[in-house]
């Protein structure tokens, strides 16, 4: 593409896909040298959300009144720019969001703060939240909360927004990794966090790694990056493939290791992944 003076190529990839050894090729290192990390922190996500509210015709005037209550002035006519405090100050952002959604996800702090609850539950195994899932959750929360009289976003609405974002994200991860449905289906009914052995036992009952190897070969898509293919069917080879599949799911953030060495599945995947429950656990230290 560098031979074209008026064209510039932008290629968007999930980070673990760029590091997958199966996509290695000559001069890949040159592309990696020019990569830009597009991760979003909580302040960025709320800045995006408030920018949308400030520029949509249906919400512009009402959001302007909310901003003025915090002594903030939105400037611009055709395109409104957020004041720096609202774009970058999490304390101010939280005050504005409380006016939309209330302070807590229940009667008090024990259920969590609305401002941090959504992003915490939308995060993958690396703590990353995408703007698409964040906006999807808030959009669905607003639709579900339309009949409420006292707030824009209700607790039930926010929870439904999380479910909608999870369903969307699971569909997207299935597009990126065609083998992942084979890996998730046997886990239906499981409760996480759980031990590695509980997950691997399910896969062995379903002969999951054999099915993935067969299906990927027949359809010509990339199998899990950490799962060796073409090995014999001996016990040691089966163990290596099972462990490789588990390591791949950890690598792409669908699963995560807890400090107690048990395996967890973040809510952004768990809720939309066909009846995977959650055990009550204390948070990691």
Long-range contacts (C-beta under 8 A, 24 or more apart in sequence): 12-38, 14-176, 14-252, 16-225, 16-251, 16-252, 16-253, 17-176, 20-222, 20-225, 21-225, 22-222, 22-225, 23-222, 39-128, 40-128, 40-129, 40-130, 40-131, 40-134, 42-90, 42-116, 42-119, 42-129, 43-87, 43-88, 43-89, 43-90, 43-93, 44-131, 45-119, 45-129, 45-131, 45-134, 46-90, 46-93, 46-97, 46-115, 47-82, 47-86, 47-87, 47-88, 47-93, 48-131, 48-134, 48-135, 49-134, 49-135, 49-138, 50-82, 50-86, 50-87, 50-93, 50-96, 51-80, 51-82, 51-87, 52-135, 54-80, 54-82, 55-79, 55-80, 66-96, 66-99, 66-100, 67-96, 69-99, 70-95, 70-96, 100-151, 100-152, 100-153, 101-151, 101-152, 101-153, 101-154, 101-158, 102-151, 102-153, 102-155, 105-155, 105-158, 106-155, 114-153, 114-155, 114-158, 117-158, 118-158, 118-161, 118-162, 121-162, 121-266, 121-267, 121-268, 122-162, 122-165, 122-267, 122-268, 123-266, 123-268, 124-253, 124-254, 124-266, 124-268, 124-269, 125-250, 125-252, 125-253, 125-254, 125-255, 125-256, 125-264, 125-266, 126-253, 126-256, 128-253, 130-169, 132-168, 133-165, 133-168, 133-169, 133-268, 134-165, 136-161, 136-164, 136-165, 136-168, 137-161, 137-162, 137-164, 137-165, 140-164, 140-165, 162-267, 162-268, 162-271, 163-271, 163-272, 165-268, 166-267, 166-268, 166-269, 166-270, 166-271, 166-272, 166-273, 167-271, 167-272, 168-272, 169-268, 169-269, 169-272, 170-269, 170-272, 170-273, 171-272, 173-252, 173-254, 173-269, 177-224, 177-252, 178-215, 178-216, 178-219, 178-221, 179-212, 179-215, 179-216, 179-221, 179-223, 179-224, 180-249, 180-254, 182-208, 182-211, 182-212, 182-215, 183-208, 183-212, 183-224, 183-245, 183-249, 184-273, 184-274, 184-276, 185-274, 187-273, 187-274, 187-276, 188-274, 188-275, 188-276, 189-275, 189-276, 189-277, 190-276, 190-277, 191-276, 191-277, 191-278, 191-279, 192-262, 192-263, 192-264, 192-265, 192-270, 192-276, 192-277, 192-278, 192-279, 193-258, 193-260, 193-262, 193-263, 193-264, 193-279, 193-281, 194-262, 194-263, 194-279, 195-262, 195-263, 196-246, 196-263, 199-246, 199-263, 200-242, 200-243, 200-246, 203-242, 203-245, 204-238, 204-242, 208-245, 209-238, 209-241, 209-242, 209-244, 209-245, 212-245, 213-241, 224-248, 224-249, 225-251, 226-251, 258-284, 259-284, 259-285
